[in-house]
Amino acid sequence: MRKSYRRVPFRPALWRKGEQLPEAQGLVLGCVGKKDRLAALVDCDDIHCLMIGASGVGKTAYFLYPNMEYACASGMSFLALDTKGDLARNYGAIATQYYGYQVAVVDLRNPTRSDGYNLLTLINHYMDVCRQEPDNLAARARSEKYAKILSKTIINPEGESFAQNQYFYDAAEGVLTAIILLLAEYLPPKEIDGALRERRHIVSVFKLVQELLAPSMVPGRNEFQFLMDHLPEEHKAKWFSGSALNAAEQSMASVMSTVLARLNTFLDSELEQVLCFDSAMDAESFASRKSAIFLILPEEDTTKNFMAGLMIQTLSRELFSVADEHDGKLQNRVVFFCDELGTMPAFDILPLFSAGRSRRLTLVPIIQSLAQLEKNYGKEGAEIIQDNVQDTIFGGFAPSSKTAEALSKALGNRTAMSGTITRGKNDSGQSLQMIQRPLMTPDELKSLPKGHFIVMKTGTHPMRTRLRLFLEWGITFGKPYQVPEKAARKVYYADKKEFLHAVLPEFPVITNSLQQKGYHTPRRDR
């Protein structure tokens, strides 16, 4: 245990004053010592950790609160999924007031008290740099890279193979990437109602795709095809959408309908209050500065659960890109506390385990039972997730839990002495032999007291540990953290006419040649 886990004195009162801050970054998986003089058992290796515990076992009060306090003290950035809102209320204030963190709260339960989370923030940022520095190839390349990441995440969130339909999804990714890049490049913030307004967001992308499907003045061509005809042959947006442009009319229609179907999930008046306004932070500042993002998901409204998978995928893939620019590792360790992961729709999480660990990105999926993983990811997917976590911590099972039986088997066996003793009127005898028995039977796992857990770590023997209630760790909460009330903000969308008139004058030679052939802007758009 001494070799596998580092003992760190847990002193929140001193840490919040900036004293005796721990240098080792990692996860708290247990503690030793008496109340008020506790030492945390911290795993400082590059790991992922799976926590399994039934509802009411104390995943928040016993596990998450101590880990968040330690993450703040050691300077790790983290993303926390929060179904109740307790994590944001309690640790948003602590992180900002005592540890100097930048905090963003994406509240899908109460969007008028939420920070913005524009999925196009980084794309827009680098396109703005390109507009000011046309020769900055690195900025344009980053914008294209983040656009492709976002398109892939939206079109194929589960990472599935669609067999004979794969073409339509690949082509849809290209079309979506092209529209995102053109929107980011040609519609910068504009002064509307006395202030600069941002119209480059995912809902504007949907609006443009839908409106560009209208027929143009050129027979047999819709306005999307007409727009792409105006672009130079070497323009990247034209290349991204090339597979759709060169398809038959029916195939082209199928590709565009696929794009619209995937974007349809973002059409929600409440979600617009989050998605259509700039993010409080982006992946680059999240990785370089001490940062915390809290995503509050309403348990009563499962239609918004897809946002958790979307945020995890886009943020992690953007972090991978940031890590690749710094010798393959993030400058600061990042932790994703994925509470209630088992109740959320499946998404392409499997590659994140293998790609994240070596880049200093730690995933902490928290589930209620192994059956949740099998339901969402299938038997093979659940096994892959379990095989790719180096630490597993579990306890507090229901009396009829099947998960306890599976984990009892995973713990292995130990050798025990067994035998029989016989006594008769005239003689007695005994028979002894060595047998194997489970290290902990399912009944023993189910009877673990609250706060007691079993930790299995790759390369070591299982360990029984204890996690105390947050009050015994010395953790106290003050005034709750609240995002200021912003009321219902007006959302500004991209306008098709303005978009077309912004793109076409950029290429006057092509535009003039088309006009000479009799191709003009439709009368209704003049």
C-alpha positions as CSV (number, residue, x, y, z in Angstrom):
1,M,0.0,0.0,0.0
2,R,2.9,2.4,0.8
3,K,4.4,1.8,-2.7
4,S,1.1,2.1,-4.6
5,Y,-0.5,5.1,-2.8
6,R,1.0,8.3,-1.5
7,R,0.0,9.5,2.0
8,V,-0.9,13.2,2.0
9,P,-2.0,15.0,5.1
10,F,-5.5,16.3,4.3
11,R,-5.7,19.8,5.7
12,P,-8.4,21.8,3.9
13,A,-8.3,24.7,6.4
14,L,-4.6,25.3,5.7
15,W,-5.0,24.7,2.0
16,R,-7.6,27.4,1.7
17,K,-5.2,29.8,3.2
18,G,-2.6,28.8,0.6
19,E,-0.5,26.9,3.1
20,Q,1.0,23.4,2.8
21,L,-0.6,22.8,-0.6
22,P,0.0,19.3,-1.9
23,E,2.3,18.9,-5.0
24,A,1.2,15.4,-6.0
25,Q,-1.8,15.3,-8.3
26,G,-4.0,12.3,-8.3
27,L,-7.2,10.7,-6.9
28,V,-8.1,10.2,-3.3
29,L,-9.0,6.5,-2.8
30,G,-8.9,6.1,0.9
31,C,-7.7,7.6,4.2
32,V,-5.8,6.6,7.4
33,G,-5.6,8.2,10.8
34,K,-8.1,9.7,13.2
35,K,-10.7,12.5,12.7
36,D,-9.1,15.9,12.1
37,R,-5.7,14.3,11.5
38,L,-6.5,12.3,8.4
39,A,-4.0,11.4,5.7
40,A,-5.4,10.7,2.3
41,L,-4.3,7.7,0.2
42,V,-3.7,9.3,-3.2
43,D,-3.0,7.4,-6.5
44,C,-0.6,9.7,-8.4
45,D,-0.2,7.4,-11.5
46,D,-1.7,8.0,-14.9
47,I,-4.9,6.1,-14.4
48,H,-8.6,6.0,-15.0
49,C,-10.9,5.0,-12.1
50,L,-14.3,3.3,-12.2
51,M,-16.5,3.8,-9.1
52,I,-19.5,1.5,-8.6
53,G,-22.0,2.1,-5.9
54,A,-25.8,1.9,-5.5
55,S,-27.9,5.0,-5.0
56,G,-27.4,6.4,-1.5
57,V,-24.0,4.8,-0.9
58,G,-22.5,8.3,-0.5
59,K,-20.7,8.8,-3.8
60,T,-20.9,12.6,-3.5
61,A,-20.4,13.1,0.3
62,Y,-17.7,10.4,0.7
63,F,-15.9,10.3,-2.6
64,L,-16.5,13.4,-4.8
65,Y,-16.2,16.1,-2.2
66,P,-12.8,15.0,-0.9
67,N,-11.5,14.5,-4.4
68,M,-12.7,18.0,-5.5
69,E,-11.0,19.6,-2.5
70,Y,-7.8,17.8,-3.3
71,A,-8.1,18.6,-7.0
72,C,-8.4,22.3,-6.1
73,A,-5.5,22.2,-3.7
74,S,-3.2,20.4,-6.1
75,G,-4.2,22.6,-9.1
76,M,-5.9,20.1,-11.3
77,S,-8.6,21.3,-13.8
78,F,-11.8,19.2,-13.8
79,L,-15.2,18.7,-15.4
80,A,-17.9,17.5,-13.1
81,L,-21.3,16.2,-14.2
82,D,-23.8,17.3,-11.6
83,T,-27.4,15.9,-11.5
84,K,-28.4,17.6,-8.3
85,G,-26.5,20.9,-8.6
86,D,-24.8,20.4,-5.2
87,L,-21.3,20.2,-6.7
88,A,-21.6,23.5,-8.5
89,R,-23.3,25.3,-5.5
90,N,-20.7,24.1,-3.0
91,Y,-17.4,23.9,-4.9
92,G,-17.9,26.7,-7.4
93,A,-17.6,29.2,-4.5
94,I,-14.7,27.3,-2.9
95,A,-12.7,27.0,-6.1
96,T,-13.0,30.7,-7.0
97,Q,-12.7,32.2,-3.5
98,Y,-9.9,30.1,-2.0
99,Y,-8.0,28.5,-4.9
100,G,-8.2,31.1,-7.7
101,Y,-10.0,28.9,-10.2
102,Q,-11.9,30.1,-13.3
103,V,-15.3,28.5,-13.0
104,A,-18.0,27.9,-15.6
105,V,-21.5,26.5,-14.7
106,V,-23.5,25.1,-17.6
107,D,-26.9,24.7,-16.0
108,L,-29.4,22.9,-18.2
109,R,-32.0,22.9,-15.4
110,N,-32.1,26.7,-15.2
111,P,-30.6,28.1,-18.4
112,T,-31.1,31.7,-17.4
113,R,-28.6,31.2,-14.6
114,S,-26.1,29.5,-16.8
115,D,-22.8,30.4,-18.4
116,G,-22.7,30.1,-22.2
117,Y,-21.2,27.1,-23.9
118,N,-20.9,27.9,-27.6
119,L,-19.6,24.8,-29.4
120,L,-18.0,27.0,-32.1
121,T,-15.9,29.1,-29.7
122,L,-12.4,27.9,-30.7
123,I,-13.4,27.7,-34.4
124,N,-14.6,31.3,-34.3
125,H,-11.5,32.4,-32.3
126,Y,-9.0,31.1,-34.9
127,M,-11.0,32.3,-37.8
128,D,-10.9,35.8,-36.3
129,V,-7.2,35.5,-36.1
130,C,-7.1,34.4,-39.8
131,R,-9.2,37.5,-40.7
132,Q,-6.6,39.7,-39.1
133,E,-3.6,37.7,-40.3
134,P,-4.5,36.2,-43.7
135,D,-1.1,34.4,-43.9
136,N,-1.4,32.7,-40.5
137,L,-1.7,29.1,-41.7
138,A,-1.5,27.6,-38.2
139,A,-4.6,29.5,-37.1
140,R,-6.6,28.3,-40.1
141,A,-5.4,24.8,-39.6
142,R,-6.5,24.8,-36.0
143,S,-9.9,26.2,-37.0
144,E,-10.4,23.4,-39.5
145,K,-9.3,20.8,-37.0
146,Y,-11.7,21.9,-34.4
147,A,-14.5,22.1,-37.0
148,K,-13.9,18.5,-38.0
149,I,-13.8,17.4,-34.4
150,L,-17.2,19.0,-33.8
151,S,-18.8,17.6,-37.0
152,K,-17.6,14.1,-36.2
153,T,-19.0,14.4,-32.6
154,I,-22.4,15.6,-33.8
155,I,-22.9,13.3,-36.8
156,N,-21.6,10.1,-35.2
157,P,-21.6,10.5,-31.4
158,E,-21.6,6.7,-30.7
159,G,-18.7,6.0,-33.1
160,E,-20.7,3.4,-34.9
161,S,-20.0,1.8,-38.3
162,F,-23.1,2.2,-40.6
163,A,-22.0,-0.4,-43.1
164,Q,-23.5,0.3,-46.5
165,N,-24.8,3.7,-45.2
166,Q,-21.4,4.9,-44.1
167,Y,-21.1,7.1,-47.2
168,F,-24.0,9.3,-46.1
169,Y,-22.6,9.9,-42.6
170,D,-19.1,10.6,-43.9
171,A,-20.5,13.0,-46.5
172,A,-22.7,14.6,-43.8
173,E,-19.6,15.3,-41.7
174,G,-18.0,17.0,-44.6
175,V,-21.0,19.2,-45.4
176,L,-21.4,20.2,-41.7
177,T,-17.7,21.0,-41.5
178,A,-17.9,23.2,-44.6
179,I,-20.9,25.2,-43.3
180,I,-19.3,25.7,-39.9
181,L,-16.1,27.0,-41.5
182,L,-17.9,29.4,-43.9
183,L,-20.1,30.7,-41.1
184,A,-17.1,31.3,-38.8
185,E,-15.1,33.0,-41.6
186,Y,-17.7,35.3,-43.2
187,L,-20.1,36.3,-40.4
188,P,-18.0,38.0,-37.7
189,P,-19.7,39.7,-34.7
190,K,-21.9,42.6,-35.9
191,E,-23.3,45.6,-34.1
192,I,-27.0,45.0,-33.6
193,D,-29.2,46.9,-31.1
194,G,-26.2,49.0,-30.0
195,A,-23.9,46.1,-29.1
196,L,-21.7,43.5,-30.9
197,R,-23.7,40.3,-31.3
198,E,-22.4,36.8,-32.0
199,R,-24.4,34.9,-34.6
200,R,-21.9,32.0,-35.1
201,H,-23.3,29.2,-33.1
202,I,-24.7,25.7,-33.8
203,V,-28.4,26.9,-34.2
204,S,-27.3,29.3,-37.0
205,V,-25.6,26.3,-38.7
206,F,-28.9,24.4,-38.7
207,K,-30.7,27.5,-40.0
208,L,-28.3,28.0,-42.9
209,V,-28.3,24.3,-43.9
210,Q,-32.1,24.3,-44.0
211,E,-32.3,27.6,-46.0
212,L,-29.6,26.7,-48.4
213,L,-31.7,23.7,-49.6
214,A,-34.0,26.0,-51.4
215,P,-33.8,25.9,-55.2
216,S,-31.6,28.6,-56.8
217,M,-32.0,30.4,-60.1
218,V,-29.8,27.8,-61.8
219,P,-32.0,24.9,-63.0
220,G,-31.4,21.7,-61.0
221,R,-29.2,23.3,-58.4
222,N,-30.1,24.3,-54.9
223,E,-28.5,27.3,-53.2
224,F,-26.0,25.1,-51.3
225,Q,-24.7,23.8,-54.6
226,F,-24.9,27.3,-56.1
227,L,-22.8,28.6,-53.2
228,M,-20.1,25.9,-53.6
229,D,-20.0,26.7,-57.3
230,H,-18.9,30.2,-56.4
231,L,-16.0,29.1,-54.3
232,P,-12.5,28.6,-55.9
233,E,-11.5,25.1,-56.7
234,E,-8.9,25.0,-53.9
235,H,-11.2,26.3,-51.2
236,K,-11.3,23.8,-48.3
237,A,-15.1,24.1,-47.7
238,K,-15.6,23.0,-51.3
239,W,-13.3,20.0,-50.7
240,F,-15.0,19.0,-47.5
241,S,-18.4,18.9,-49.2
242,G,-17.1,17.4,-52.4
243,S,-18.5,13.9,-51.8
244,A,-22.0,15.3,-51.4
245,L,-21.7,17.7,-54.3
246,N,-20.6,15.0,-56.7
247,A,-23.4,12.6,-55.7
248,A,-26.7,12.0,-57.5
249,E,-29.6,14.3,-56.6
250,Q,-31.3,11.7,-54.4
251,S,-28.0,10.9,-52.5
252,M,-27.3,14.6,-52.1
253,A,-30.8,15.0,-50.5
254,S,-30.1,12.1,-48.1
255,V,-26.9,13.6,-47.0
256,M,-28.5,17.0,-46.3
257,S,-31.4,15.4,-44.4
258,T,-28.8,13.5,-42.3
259,V,-27.2,16.8,-41.3
260,L,-30.5,18.3,-40.4
261,A,-31.6,15.3,-38.4
262,R,-28.4,15.4,-36.3
263,L,-28.7,19.1,-35.7
264,N,-32.4,18.8,-34.8
265,T,-31.4,17.8,-31.2
266,F,-30.2,21.4,-30.6
267,L,-33.5,23.0,-31.4
268,D,-34.7,23.9,-27.9
269,S,-35.5,27.4,-26.6
270,E,-33.9,26.7,-23.3
271,L,-30.8,25.2,-24.8
272,E,-30.3,28.2,-27.0
273,Q,-29.7,30.3,-23.8
274,V,-26.6,28.1,-23.4
275,L,-25.5,27.2,-26.9
276,C,-25.9,30.6,-28.6
277,F,-23.6,32.6,-26.2
278,D,-19.9,32.5,-25.9
279,S,-18.3,30.1,-23.5
280,A,-16.8,31.3,-20.3
281,M,-13.6,29.3,-21.2
282,D,-12.3,27.1,-24.0
283,A,-10.3,23.9,-24.1
284,E,-7.0,25.8,-24.3
285,S,-7.5,28.0,-21.2
286,F,-9.1,25.0,-19.5
287,A,-5.9,23.0,-19.9
288,S,-3.4,25.8,-19.2
289,R,-5.1,27.5,-16.2
290,K,-6.7,26.2,-13.0
291,S,-10.3,25.7,-14.3
292,A,-13.5,23.9,-13.3
293,I,-16.6,23.3,-15.4
294,F,-19.8,22.1,-13.8
295,L,-22.5,20.6,-16.1
296,I,-25.9,20.5,-14.3
297,L,-28.2,17.9,-15.9
298,P,-31.8,17.8,-14.9
299,E,-32.7,14.2,-13.8
300,E,-36.3,14.8,-14.7
301,D,-35.6,15.8,-18.3
302,T,-33.6,13.1,-20.1
303,T,-33.8,14.8,-23.4
304,K,-30.9,17.0,-22.4
305,N,-28.6,14.1,-21.3
306,F,-27.0,14.0,-24.8
307,M,-25.2,17.3,-23.8
308,A,-23.1,15.4,-21.3
309,G,-21.7,13.0,-23.9
310,L,-21.3,15.9,-26.4
311,M,-19.3,18.0,-23.9
312,I,-17.1,15.1,-22.8
313,Q,-16.3,14.2,-26.4
314,T,-15.7,17.7,-27.8
315,L,-13.7,18.8,-24.8
316,S,-11.6,15.7,-24.6
317,R,-10.8,15.7,-28.3
318,E,-9.9,19.4,-28.2
319,L,-7.7,18.6,-25.2
320,F,-6.0,15.9,-27.2
321,S,-5.2,18.5,-29.8
322,V,-3.8,20.8,-27.2
323,A,-1.7,18.0,-25.7
324,D,-0.2,17.1,-29.2
325,E,1.1,20.7,-29.3
326,H,3.0,20.2,-26.0
327,D,4.9,16.9,-26.6
328,G,1.8,14.7,-26.3
329,K,1.0,15.7,-22.7
330,L,-1.2,18.4,-21.1
331,Q,0.6,20.9,-19.0
332,N,-1.7,20.3,-16.1
333,R,-3.6,17.2,-15.2
334,V,-7.3,17.2,-16.1
335,V,-10.0,15.0,-14.4
336,F,-13.5,14.3,-15.7
337,F,-15.8,13.3,-12.8
338,C,-18.6,11.6,-14.8
339,D,-21.3,11.1,-12.2
340,E,-24.3,9.0,-13.2
341,L,-22.6,8.0,-16.4
342,G,-24.8,4.8,-16.6
343,T,-28.0,6.8,-16.9
344,M,-26.8,8.8,-19.9
345,P,-27.1,7.8,-23.6
346,A,-24.2,5.9,-25.0
347,F,-21.5,7.9,-26.8
348,D,-18.0,7.1,-28.2
349,I,-16.2,6.9,-24.9
350,L,-14.0,3.9,-25.5
351,P,-11.2,5.7,-27.4
352,L,-11.0,8.3,-24.6
353,F,-9.7,5.7,-22.2
354,S,-6.7,4.7,-24.3
355,A,-6.0,8.1,-25.7
356,G,-6.5,10.1,-22.5
357,R,-4.4,8.3,-20.0
358,S,-1.0,9.0,-21.6
359,R,-2.0,12.6,-22.1
360,R,-2.7,13.3,-18.4
361,L,-6.4,13.1,-18.8
362,T,-8.1,11.0,-16.1
363,L,-11.7,9.7,-16.5
364,V,-13.7,8.8,-13.4
365,P,-16.9,7.2,-14.6
366,I,-19.4,6.7,-11.7
367,I,-22.1,4.1,-12.1
368,Q,-24.7,2.3,-10.0
369,S,-24.1,-1.2,-11.4
370,L,-22.3,-3.0,-14.2
371,A,-25.6,-3.7,-15.8
372,Q,-25.8,0.0,-16.8
373,L,-22.6,-0.4,-18.8
374,E,-23.9,-3.5,-20.6
375,K,-27.2,-1.8,-21.4
376,N,-25.6,1.2,-23.0
377,Y,-22.4,-0.2,-24.5
378,G,-23.2,-3.9,-24.9
379,K,-21.3,-6.8,-23.3
380,E,-18.1,-6.2,-25.3
381,G,-18.2,-2.4,-24.7
382,A,-18.7,-2.9,-21.0
383,E,-15.7,-5.3,-20.8
384,I,-13.5,-2.9,-22.7
385,I,-14.3,-0.1,-20.3
386,Q,-13.6,-2.3,-17.3
387,D,-10.3,-3.5,-18.9
388,N,-9.2,0.1,-19.5
389,V,-9.6,1.4,-16.0
390,Q,-6.5,0.9,-13.7
391,D,-8.4,1.5,-10.5
392,T,-11.9,0.2,-9.5
393,I,-13.5,1.3,-6.2
394,F,-16.8,-0.2,-5.1
395,G,-19.1,-0.7,-2.1
396,G,-22.6,-0.3,-0.8
397,F,-24.5,-2.9,-2.9
398,A,-28.2,-3.6,-2.7
399,P,-29.3,-6.9,-1.1
400,S,-30.2,-8.5,-4.4
401,S,-27.3,-7.0,-6.4
402,K,-25.8,-9.1,-9.3
403,T,-22.9,-6.7,-9.4
404,A,-21.7,-7.9,-6.0
405,E,-21.4,-11.4,-7.4
406,A,-19.4,-10.3,-10.5
407,L,-17.0,-8.2,-8.3
408,S,-16.6,-11.0,-5.8
409,K,-15.4,-13.2,-8.6
410,A,-13.1,-10.5,-9.9
411,L,-11.4,-10.2,-6.4
412,G,-10.2,-13.8,-6.7
413,N,-9.8,-16.5,-4.1
414,R,-7.7,-17.1,-1.0
415,T,-6.5,-20.3,0.6
416,A,-8.3,-21.3,3.8
417,M,-8.3,-24.3,6.1
418,S,-11.4,-26.5,6.3
419,G,-12.2,-29.7,7.9
420,T,-14.5,-31.8,10.0
421,I,-14.5,-33.0,13.6
422,T,-16.3,-36.1,14.7
423,R,-17.0,-37.3,18.2
424,G,-18.3,-40.6,19.3
425,K,-18.9,-42.4,22.6
426,N,-15.5,-44.1,22.5
427,D,-13.4,-42.1,20.0
428,S,-13.2,-38.9,18.1
429,G,-11.4,-37.7,15.0
430,Q,-10.8,-34.7,12.8
431,S,-10.0,-34.2,9.2
432,L,-8.4,-31.0,7.9
433,Q,-7.6,-29.8,4.4
434,M,-6.7,-26.6,2.6
435,I,-9.4,-25.2,0.3
436,Q,-10.0,-22.1,-1.7
437,R,-12.7,-19.6,-0.9
438,P,-13.6,-16.1,-2.4
439,L,-11.5,-13.3,-1.0
440,M,-14.8,-11.7,-0.2
441,T,-18.1,-13.4,-0.8
442,P,-21.0,-11.5,-2.4
443,D,-22.7,-11.5,1.1
444,E,-19.6,-9.9,2.6
445,L,-19.5,-7.2,0.0
446,K,-23.2,-6.4,0.5
447,S,-22.7,-6.1,4.2
448,L,-19.9,-3.5,4.0
449,P,-20.7,-0.6,6.3
450,K,-21.3,2.8,4.8
451,G,-18.1,4.6,3.9
452,H,-16.1,1.3,3.5
453,F,-15.0,0.4,0.0
454,I,-12.9,-2.1,-1.8
455,V,-10.1,-0.8,-4.2
456,M,-8.6,-2.9,-6.9
457,K,-5.5,-1.5,-8.7
458,T,-3.6,-2.9,-11.6
459,G,-0.5,-4.7,-10.4
460,T,-1.4,-4.8,-6.7
461,H,-3.5,-6.8,-4.3
462,P,-7.1,-5.6,-3.5
463,M,-7.4,-3.2,-0.6
464,R,-10.2,-2.5,1.8
465,T,-10.3,1.2,2.5
466,R,-12.4,3.8,4.2
467,L,-13.7,7.1,2.9
468,R,-15.1,9.4,5.6
469,L,-18.0,11.8,5.4
470,F,-16.8,15.2,4.1
471,L,-17.3,16.8,7.5
472,E,-14.8,14.4,9.1
473,W,-12.3,15.5,6.4
474,G,-12.6,19.0,7.7
475,I,-14.5,20.2,4.6
476,T,-16.9,23.1,5.2
477,F,-19.1,25.0,2.8
478,G,-19.9,28.7,2.8
479,K,-22.2,30.8,0.7
480,P,-23.4,28.9,-2.4
481,Y,-22.0,29.7,-5.8
482,Q,-24.6,31.3,-8.1
483,V,-24.4,32.5,-11.7
484,P,-26.1,35.9,-12.0
485,E,-29.6,35.9,-13.3
486,K,-29.4,36.8,-17.0
487,A,-33.2,36.6,-17.8
488,A,-34.1,35.4,-21.3
489,R,-31.5,36.8,-23.6
490,K,-32.4,37.5,-27.2
491,V,-30.7,35.1,-29.6
492,Y,-29.3,36.4,-32.9
493,Y,-29.2,34.0,-35.9
494,A,-27.2,34.1,-39.1
495,D,-29.1,35.5,-42.0
496,K,-28.9,33.6,-45.3
497,K,-28.9,36.7,-47.5
498,E,-26.2,38.4,-45.5
499,F,-24.2,35.2,-45.5
500,L,-24.4,34.8,-49.3
501,H,-23.6,38.4,-49.9
502,A,-20.6,38.1,-47.5
503,V,-19.2,35.1,-49.3
504,L,-19.8,36.0,-53.0
505,P,-17.9,39.4,-53.1
506,E,-14.8,37.6,-51.8
507,F,-14.4,36.0,-55.2
508,P,-15.4,38.7,-57.7
509,V,-13.8,36.9,-60.7
510,I,-16.1,33.9,-60.3
511,T,-19.1,36.0,-59.4
512,N,-18.7,38.2,-62.5
513,S,-18.3,35.3,-64.8
514,L,-21.5,33.7,-63.4
515,Q,-23.3,37.0,-63.9
516,Q,-22.2,37.1,-67.5
517,K,-23.7,33.7,-68.0
518,G,-27.0,35.0,-66.7
519,Y,-26.8,33.6,-63.1
520,H,-28.1,36.2,-60.6
521,T,-29.1,36.4,-57.0
522,P,-32.7,35.2,-56.7
523,R,-35.2,38.2,-56.7
524,R,-36.5,37.3,-53.3
525,D,-33.0,37.6,-51.8
526,R,-32.0,40.9,-53.4
